[in-house]
Amino acid sequence: MSNDPDLTNKPRTLSIPTDPASGKFIVSDILPPRASNIRVAASRTFDDVPHKKPAPPRATPKPKSSGHPIHTQTKPSGAGNESALDMWFRKEQTTRTKHETSSASSKQSHLHSPVKLRFFLVFVSIFAILLASGVGASYFFSRVTVNVILKSSSYDFSKELSVMVTPTHEDTLAGELIELSDTATQTFTATGHTDVRAKAKGIISIYNAFNTQPQVLVANTRFETPDGKIYRIKESVTIPGAVVENGSLSPRLVEATIFADQPGEEYNHDLTDFTIPGFKNSPRFKGFYARSKTPLEGGFVGKATIVTQNDIDQARESLEQALRTKISENITNAAPEGFLLLEGASEITVTGESITAEAGDVTDSFAGTVTIAARALVFKMSDLDNLLIKIAGLDPQQVTLVHNDELTTSIVRRTIEKGSMLIRVEGNGRFVWNLNAADLARELALNGKPNTLDDIFRQYEAIKQAQVRFSPSWIRSVPKNPERIVIQQTY
């Protein structure tokens, strides 16, 4: 510490200059420029200054003016110094406060700039629109599924019922007769081998161009080819008389099979004309003649392939079996929709057959043709259901018969050609009450509310129990569009 008596014994007086123009203290004269040691210097200076006596007032110099007096104010030196520092600190604090306020205002202004605000408003609007659209779409596309358990009952049957094409009683089912026919032709291979002496044969047409009277030709009548070969018919035939047309005779004919007079290949012949040697040297010789319809074939002497009886039987059986399978499918498909064809309610008969060869014929192959007819008696399934419902004491308008394996229908006897049949119904039949799902959906769409659904369901006798499921799950209103109400039925 200094030993200077002036510093220890005398109070120090600090003279603060003032601005001649404004009369304000010039703080910068006592404080150095803003630096890191400003506060330290000021603190040390004023802590060391004794404040026992205020500094004598100092007159403020008169500024040069137009002549008006300037009043000055004197202050104690200690009070003046403290006020100047207080003013400086207040000014500094005010500056910092303004700067912070300006920064905050700038940030807030930046946050609330027109572009940012517009973006924020657009985002909020879009979000609100999407939210509203989603909620609206949920209501618009909402669906309701109603799971309905239908009322049902059962009945044990053991009943014989009649089916007739012409019903005679109200408990008789009306039948309908279906008739079909089909023909099949197929070529078969001969399997027999033997030493043969076979005669050629073929079909001819025998003409009567002589008169209008029929002409009888007896068995073994001869027919001669231009090259002199003789053929004979095995059975007698009658040639019809010619017909007069436009003033002239129009020949009439009859067909017959002829056989070569002798065995051998030399009697095999292409199509040709024939005369009747028995009419030679008479007017009938030119009026009666014949022409080949088929070639003359089969003449042979030696070892050859022949048709056996087994070949013919197998050909016939094969044709019949194929036709029976085919016509059975056809008659099943021919039953009208909604009609029932019971097993055994049809019959198939062979109505015609032909084989182009006989047992022993010399040939490598032959053809067979079979024609069959089928008849079936069918009846409406709905007629049977309604009759069984009445037998069970129920109303066909209110219930439906559910067919299952427990209820069987079989034929007791039948007479298909007369259109009658007796059937037997055996087993447990189950009946389910009818529900008009479309009508229920319309009623729910019109009057359905969460608190009225049970009342609506009770109006339908067919409903035993109902469960409602909303979609989406948070929606609890019934759509006004019946198409968005799904009715699922079980029993």
PyMOL commands that set and color helices and strands:
alter all, ss='L'
color gray80, all
select helices_A, chain A and resi 5-9+27-29+38-48+77-111+114-140+265-267+277-279+284-287+309-334+381-391+416-418+437-447+453-458+482-484
alter helices_A, ss='H'
color red, helices_A
select strands_A, chain A and resi 143-150+152-164+173-189+192-198+201-208+215-217+222-224+230-233+237-239+243-245+248-250+252-260+273-274+288-292+300-306+339-340+346-355+365-380+399-402+407-415+420-433+463-471+485-490
alter strands_A, ss='S'
color yellow, strands_A
deselect
rebuild
show_as cartoon
